[in-house]
């Protein structure tokens, strides 16, 4: 199974999401069952995106981009895993932008992963080399069932920079993640992925797909990446 995951970050209003999905549907994408398409959308878009996806009969899933480390309770403004469970089955956690801008530590990320697992959601966990081992060890310590998780190697220098990581280096890090997780979960790469370079990552044995930021905002490019990945699998 190959994964193509879009990360819309803090972009896309509800009406922009409607336009994106309509354009995607109009492109008549040939989605085969060897490729899983997931869109990590802002909380405000999840319900409408789900409705439109169903309306057009698209084989694409929506995911959240974050979750509260707390269970339901007196935590004003927090969106908890139980709330998400009625909207989606996946949630991104530990993106480097959240680690940097919101001081998220590996401990907080592990808590969020635990909440998601309790609510039967699959965490998509972002990793970079400085905290890769620490993060996986914390998850193992919490007895997180890693077979229910996805990991994404996202080197900081490659994110949003137009300077993607060397595919051989990505394969080496993916092998390391695979070793630490006893090959129990899919491993993806993220960082300046484009329709042109997507195949250079997917070709590698340990890389099961990609997480795409900027280029996922363009539905035509998303279709192109899907076609290129399908061709390779
Ligand atoms: P990018 O973002 O594709 O724009 O580099 C990737 C990510 O941050 O998930």
Boltz pocket constraint, residues with backbone or C-beta under 6 A from the ligand:
constraints:
  - pocket:
      binder: B
      contacts: [[A, 7], [A, 154], [A, 158], [A, 159], [A, 160], [A, 161], [A, 162], [A, 190], [A, 191], [A, 192], [A, 193], [A, 211], [A, 212], [A, 213], [A, 214], [A, 215]]
      max_distance: 6.0
